[in-house]
Amino acid sequence: MNTISRCVLSIALVVGSPIAIAGQAVAFHESHPLAGGIVIPRNVAVSNEAQADSAFRVARRALDEQDFSRAARLFAQVAERYPKTTQAPEALYWRAYALFRSGGSSNLSAALASLSQLGRVYPASAAYRGDAGSLRIRICGEMARRGDEDCAREVVASASSSSSASSSAGAQGQARSCPAEDDDNDERIMALNALLNMNSDAAVPILERTLARRDDCSRGLRRKAVFLLAQKRADGVVDILLKVAREDPAADVREQAVFWLSNVRDPRVVDVLAEMATNASDPVMQEKAIFALSNTRGDRASQVLRDIAQRDGTAKGAREQAIFWLGNRRDSSSVAFLRTLYAGLTDADLKDKVLFAVSNQRGTDNGKWLIDIATNAREPMQVRKQALFYAGSQRAASPADFASLYDRLTDREMKEQVIFVLSQNRADAAVDKLMDIARRDTDREMRSKAIFWLGQSRDPRVLKFLEEVINR
């Protein structure tokens, strides 16, 4: 053995790696003088399995580092050089995955080819029986979106097969886990997702068949199908969603249908939602229907919400929801209705909901109305204070409004509430009024409270003012 070979061999011993010289694996004897006292097993040879494992680890490292192009090349080398090892089928799968993550039409095509080779050469491998099918659907779905006709047909066939699967598969020994709506690793969910970018003529019948299933295991598929169907603009979509909202055996699927119906402009939708919104036997569905009505444009939807808000026989929770969403409709007629409604209410919780709903609307009249409530001595103190808080926190009234109000008040509890409301406003005018109270108010307790809240301010003028107070 020449000097160079001896040096290479010595390095191999140090790092613990097998070395091939002149194309031959070197076998060490435990008493070899180069072993340096380290016991080396007899006949250590580099097998194909060990070489494949080493190369596979390098490829996985590239994948972990998200160097997808390099990872795809390295996995391809593993499959090509060590076809009879256990790593070969795994390498074909991960090559396909790396190509998929790389993106681009050519990479996607190569990824499908890699999966086809995996199925053809290693049909019994765990890699083929496991995630390869899911990955193929994901890749094909992307290719279908890009206009690949063959993949489009494959996706439709896969989704159609998923939609018609028997609910008794488990009893026949073909049990599969029940997919969740957001389980994007499940090939059935993947197949449905791929329908999103396909034409309605092909997608809607498959989604309808999925929604016709009644087995509990398909609940996640049905929820996903409702979402996908709602994105389609095709004849029959509204009819299908209405049917699901009324008849699906799972409450969460019905609720999903009700939610998406709010995005559909069809006069029949408001009638169905109105029916559900007044049905107190299912409070959860009632709440969902009220929310859906709040997202539905038009006078008819607003009128239904008003009817619910003012009807004494309606469940209190439903009335609170209707009041809240009326406050978010951003139209003057809804605000006028709420202010009129307030006058006839006796329930404190409902009154509070109206105060908040009105404060959520912009307009000086609303701020003045809230301050009028706050100064009404016939109202309970807690209601008056809450009206002030909402007027300030929602910016329905300005700091100038509160400054003027403070000077008119005689009730100490209400004055204290105005100080608190001003402290939550960072406007210069609010800080100015707090400093004015701290300097001039004849009530020492009010001055003390104003100073306390000024101490929480980050306004640079406050530091100078506090120093002034200290040096008096």
C-alpha positions in Angstrom: 0.0 0.0 0.0 1.5 3.4 -1.0 1.8 6.4 1.2 -1.3 8.2 -0.2 -3.4 5.1 0.4 -2.1 4.8 3.9 -3.0 8.5 4.6 -6.5 8.0 3.2 -6.9 4.8 5.2 -5.8 6.6 8.4 -8.4 9.3 7.8 -11.0 6.7 7.4 -10.1 5.1 10.7 -10.3 8.4 12.5 -13.7 9.4 11.2 -15.0 5.8 11.3 -15.9 5.7 7.6 -15.4 2.7 5.3 -13.1 3.5 2.3 -12.9 2.0 -1.2 -9.5 2.0 -2.9 -9.2 1.2 -6.6 -12.9 0.3 -6.6 -12.6 -2.3 -3.8 -14.0 -2.1 -0.3 -11.2 -2.3 2.2 -11.5 -5.0 4.9 -9.6 -4.4 8.1 -8.2 -6.9 10.4 -8.4 -6.1 14.1 -4.6 -6.4 14.4 -3.8 -4.2 11.4 -1.0 -1.9 12.4 -2.9 1.2 11.1 -5.6 0.5 13.6 -3.5 2.3 16.2 -4.7 0.0 19.0 -8.4 0.5 18.1 -10.3 -2.7 17.6 -11.7 -2.9 14.1 -14.1 -5.7 13.3 -13.0 -8.3 10.9 -14.1 -8.0 7.3 -15.8 -4.6 7.5 -17.2 -4.1 4.0 -19.4 -1.3 2.6 -22.7 -2.9 1.5 -25.1 -1.4 -0.9 -27.6 -1.0 1.9 -25.1 1.1 4.0 -24.1 3.2 1.0 -27.7 3.8 0.1 -28.6 4.8 3.6 -25.7 7.3 3.7 -26.7 8.9 0.4 -30.4 8.9 1.5 -29.5 10.8 4.7 -27.6 13.5 2.6 -30.7 13.9 0.4 -33.0 14.2 3.4 -30.7 16.9 4.9 -31.1 18.9 1.6 -34.9 18.4 1.9 -34.9 19.6 5.5 -33.0 22.7 4.4 -35.6 23.2 1.8 -33.1 23.0 -1.0 -35.7 21.1 -3.1 -33.9 21.0 -6.5 -30.8 19.5 -4.9 -32.8 17.1 -2.8 -34.7 15.9 -5.9 -31.3 15.2 -7.7 -29.9 13.3 -4.7 -33.0 11.2 -4.2 -32.9 10.3 -7.9 -29.3 9.2 -7.5 -30.3 6.9 -4.6 -33.0 5.2 -6.6 -30.8 4.9 -9.7 -27.6 3.6 -8.0 -29.2 1.3 -5.3 -32.4 0.0 -6.9 -32.5 -3.2 -4.8 -32.2 -1.5 -1.4 -35.0 -0.6 1.0 -34.2 3.1 0.5 -34.9 3.0 -3.3 -38.8 3.2 -3.1 -38.6 5.8 -0.3 -36.2 7.9 -2.5 -38.7 7.9 -5.4 -41.4 9.1 -3.1 -39.3 11.9 -1.6 -38.0 12.8 -5.1 -41.6 13.4 -6.2 -42.3 15.4 -3.1 -39.2 17.6 -3.6 -40.1 18.2 -7.2 -43.7 19.1 -6.2 -42.3 21.7 -3.7 -40.0 23.1 -6.4 -43.0 23.9 -8.5 -43.2 24.6 -12.2 -45.0 22.4 -14.8 -41.9 20.4 -15.7 -41.2 19.6 -12.1 -44.8 18.6 -11.5 -44.7 16.2 -14.5 -41.4 14.7 -13.3 -42.9 14.3 -9.8 -45.8 12.3 -11.3 -43.4 10.2 -13.3 -41.4 9.4 -10.2 -44.6 8.2 -8.4 -45.6 6.1 -11.4 -42.1 4.5 -11.3 -42.6 3.8 -7.6 -45.9 2.1 -8.2 -44.6 0.1 -11.2 -41.3 -1.1 -9.8 -42.2 -1.3 -6.1 -45.9 -2.0 -5.9 -45.6 -3.7 -2.5 -43.5 -1.1 -0.8 -44.7 0.8 2.3 -44.0 4.1 0.5 -46.3 3.1 -2.3 -49.1 1.8 0.0 -48.8 4.9 2.3 -48.6 8.5 1.2 -47.9 8.1 -2.5 -51.6 8.2 -3.4 -52.2 11.4 -1.4 -49.2 13.1 -2.9 -50.3 12.1 -6.5 -53.7 13.7 -5.9 -52.0 16.8 -4.6 -49.7 17.1 -7.6 -52.5 16.2 -10.1 -54.7 18.8 -8.5 -52.1 21.5 -9.1 -51.6 20.3 -12.7 -55.3 20.3 -13.3 -55.4 23.9 -12.1 -52.8 24.7 -14.7 -54.9 23.1 -17.5 -53.6 19.5 -17.6 -56.5 17.6 -19.1 -55.4 14.1 -18.0 -54.9 15.2 -14.4 -58.3 16.9 -14.5 -59.9 13.7 -15.4 -58.0 11.8 -12.7 -59.0 14.3 -10.0 -62.6 14.1 -11.0 -62.5 10.4 -10.9 -60.8 10.4 -7.5 -63.2 12.9 -6.0 -66.2 11.0 -7.5 -64.9 7.8 -6.0 -64.5 9.5 -2.6 -68.0 10.9 -2.7 -69.6 7.5 -3.4 -67.6 5.5 -0.9 -69.7 3.2 1.2 -70.2 4.1 4.8 -70.0 0.4 5.6 -66.4 0.0 4.4 -65.3 -0.5 8.0 -67.6 -3.5 8.5 -66.2 -5.0 5.3 -62.6 -4.8 6.5 -61.7 -1.7 4.5 -61.8 0.8 7.3 -60.2 4.2 6.8 -59.8 7.0 9.2 -62.6 9.6 9.1 -61.1 12.8 7.6 -61.5 16.2 9.2 -62.5 19.2 7.1 -59.0 20.7 7.3 -57.1 17.4 7.0 -55.2 18.4 3.9 -53.1 15.2 4.1 -56.1 13.0 3.5 -56.4 12.2 -0.2 -60.2 12.5 -0.1 -60.0 16.0 1.1 -57.2 16.7 -1.4 -59.5 15.4 -4.2 -62.3 17.7 -3.1 -59.9 20.7 -2.8 -58.8 20.1 -6.4 -62.4 20.6 -7.5 -62.2 24.3 -6.4 -60.4 25.3 -9.6 -62.3 23.1 -12.0 -65.4 24.0 -14.0 -68.8 23.9 -12.2 -70.3 21.4 -14.6 -67.7 18.8 -13.5 -67.4 19.8 -9.8 -71.0 20.5 -8.7 -72.4 17.0 -9.3 -69.6 15.4 -7.3 -70.0 17.9 -4.5 -73.8 17.2 -4.5 -73.2 13.4 -4.2 -70.8 14.0 -1.3 -73.4 16.1 0.5 -76.0 13.3 -0.1 -74.1 11.0 2.2 -75.4 10.4 5.7 -72.7 8.3 7.4 -71.0 10.0 10.3 -67.5 9.4 8.9 -68.2 11.6 5.9 -69.1 14.6 8.1 -65.7 16.3 7.4 -66.1 15.7 3.7 -69.5 17.2 3.8 -68.3 20.3 5.6 -65.5 20.7 3.0 -68.0 20.2 0.2 -70.3 22.9 1.6 -67.4 25.4 1.4 -66.4 24.4 -2.1 -70.0 24.4 -3.3 -70.5 28.0 -2.0 -67.6 29.2 -4.2 -69.3 27.9 -7.4 -71.6 30.1 -9.4 -73.9 27.6 -11.1 -77.5 26.7 -11.3 -78.6 24.5 -8.5 -76.0 25.6 -6.0 -78.6 27.5 -3.8 -81.0 24.6 -3.9 -78.3 22.2 -2.7 -77.2 24.6 0.1 -80.7 25.1 1.2 -81.3 21.3 1.3 -78.2 20.8 3.4 -79.1 23.6 5.8 -82.5 21.9 6.4 -81.7 18.2 6.2 -78.1 17.3 6.9 -78.0 15.1 10.0 -74.9 16.8 11.5 -75.5 20.2 13.2 -72.1 21.6 12.2 -72.7 20.8 8.5 -76.1 22.5 8.7 -74.5 25.5 10.4 -71.8 25.6 7.7 -74.4 25.7 5.0 -76.3 28.5 6.8 -73.1 30.5 7.1 -72.3 30.3 3.3 -75.9 31.0 2.4 -75.3 34.5 3.6 -73.0 35.1 0.6 -75.6 34.0 -1.9 -77.9 36.6 -3.4 -81.2 34.8 -3.8 -84.6 36.0 -2.4 -85.3 32.5 -1.1 -82.3 32.6 1.2 -83.7 35.4 3.4 -86.9 33.5 3.8 -85.1 30.3 5.0 -82.8 32.3 7.2 -85.8 34.2 8.7 -87.5 30.9 9.5 -84.4 29.5 11.2 -83.7 32.8 13.1 -87.1 32.6 14.7 -86.9 29.0 15.6 -86.0 28.9 19.3 -85.9 25.1 19.5 -82.3 25.2 18.1 -80.5 28.2 19.7 -77.2 27.5 18.0 -78.7 27.4 14.6 -80.8 30.4 15.5 -77.7 32.3 16.3 -76.0 31.2 13.0 -79.1 32.3 11.0 -79.1 35.7 12.7 -75.4 36.1 11.9 -76.1 35.1 8.3 -78.9 37.6 8.0 -76.5 40.3 9.3 -74.2 39.6 6.3 -77.2 39.6 3.8 -77.8 42.9 2.1 -81.2 44.3 1.6 -84.2 45.8 3.5 -85.8 42.4 4.0 -82.9 41.1 6.0 -82.8 44.3 8.1 -86.5 44.0 8.8 -86.2 40.4 10.0 -83.4 41.5 12.4 -85.6 44.3 13.7 -88.5 42.0 14.2 -86.4 39.7 16.3 -84.9 42.5 18.3 -88.2 44.0 19.4 -90.4 40.9 19.8 -90.9 40.2 23.5 -91.6 36.5 23.0 -88.3 35.9 21.3 -85.4 34.4 23.3 -83.3 37.0 25.0 -80.1 35.7 23.5 -81.6 36.0 20.0 -82.7 39.5 20.7 -79.2 40.5 21.9 -77.6 39.0 18.8 -80.1 40.9 16.5 -79.4 44.2 18.3 -75.6 43.7 18.1 -75.7 43.0 14.3 -78.1 45.8 13.6 -75.4 48.0 15.1 -73.0 46.8 12.5 -75.2 47.3 9.4 -74.0 50.9 8.9 -77.3 52.4 7.9 -79.2 55.3 9.4 -82.5 53.5 9.6 -81.0 50.7 11.8 -79.6 53.3 14.2 -82.9 55.2 14.4 -84.6 51.9 15.1 -82.2 51.1 17.9 -82.6 54.5 19.6 -86.4 54.1 19.4 -86.2 50.6 20.7 -84.2 51.7 23.7 -87.0 53.8 25.0 -89.3 50.8 25.3 -86.9 48.4 26.9 -86.8 47.4 30.6 -84.2 44.6 30.5 -80.8 46.0 31.6 -78.9 43.6 29.3 -80.9 44.5 26.2 -80.5 48.2 27.0 -76.7 47.7 27.4 -76.6 46.0 24.0 -78.4 48.9 22.4 -76.0 51.4 24.0 -73.0 49.6 22.6 -74.7 49.1 19.1 -75.4 52.8 18.8 -71.9 53.8 20.0 -70.5 51.5 17.2 -72.1 53.9 14.6 -70.3 57.0 13.6 -72.1 60.3 13.8 -72.3 63.3 16.2 -76.0 62.6 16.9 -75.1 59.2 18.4 -72.6 60.7 20.7 -75.1 63.4 21.8 -77.7 60.7 22.3 -75.4 58.6 24.6 -74.5 61.7 26.6 -78.2 62.5 27.0 -78.6 59.0 28.4 -75.7 59.5 30.8 -77.2 62.8 32.1 -80.7 61.4 32.5 -81.2 61.1 36.3 -84.1 58.7 35.7 -81.7 56.1 34.3 -79.8 53.7 36.8 -76.3 54.9 37.6 -74.7 51.8 36.1 -76.5 52.5 32.8 -75.5 56.1 32.8 -71.8 55.2 33.4 -71.9 52.6 30.7 -73.3 55.1 28.2 -70.4 57.4 29.0 -67.9 54.6 28.6 -69.3 53.4 25.3 -69.4 57.0 24.0 -65.7 57.4 24.8 -64.3 54.0 23.9 -66.1 53.9 20.5 -65.2 57.6 19.8 -68.9 58.4 19.4 -68.2 61.6 21.4 -65.2 63.8 21.4 -62.9 64.9 24.2 -64.4 68.4 23.9 -67.8 66.8 24.5 -66.6 65.2 27.7 -64.8 68.3 28.8 -68.0 70.3 28.5 -70.0 67.6 30.2 -67.6 67.5 33.2 -68.1 71.2 33.8 -71.9 70.7 33.9 -72.0 67.6 36.2 -72.5 67.8 39.9 -72.6 64.1 40.7 -69.2 63.0 41.9 -69.6 59.4 40.7 -70.4 60.7 37.1 -67.5 63.2 37.2 -65.1 60.3 38.2 -66.4 58.3 35.2 -65.7 61.2 32.9 -62.1 61.4 34.2 -61.7 57.7 33.5 -63.1 58.0 30.0 -60.8 60.9 29.3 -57.8 58.9 30.6 -58.5 56.2 27.9 -58.2 58.8 25.1 -54.7 59.8 24.0 -55.8 62.9 22.2 -54.2 66.2 23.3 -57.6 67.6 24.2 -58.2 64.8 26.6 -54.8 65.3 28.3 -55.4 69.0 28.5 -58.7 68.6 30.3 -57.2 66.1 32.8 -54.4 68.6 33.6 -57.0 71.4 33.9 -59.0 69.2 36.4 -55.8 68.4 38.4 -55.0 72.2 38.6 -58.4 73.8 39.1 -61.0 71.4 40.4 -62.2 72.4 43.9 -62.8 68.8 44.8 -59.5 67.4 46.1 -60.5 63.8 45.3 -61.2 64.7 41.7 -57.8 66.4 41.4 -56.2 63.3 42.9 -57.9 61.0 40.4 -56.9 63.2 37.5 -53.3 63.1 38.6 -53.4 59.4 39.0 -54.5 58.8 35.4 -52.1 61.4 34.1 -49.4 59.3 35.6 -50.4 56.6 33.2 -50.0 58.9 30.2 -47.0 58.9 27.8 -47.6 62.4 26.7 -44.3 64.4 27.2 -46.2 67.4 28.6 -47.4 65.3 31.5 -43.9 65.0 32.9 -43.5 68.7 33.0 -46.9 69.1 34.6 -46.2 66.5 37.3 -42.9 68.2 38.1 -44.8 71.4 38.5 -47.2 69.8 40.9 -44.3 68.3 42.9 -42.6 71.8 43.2 -45.7 73.7 44.4 
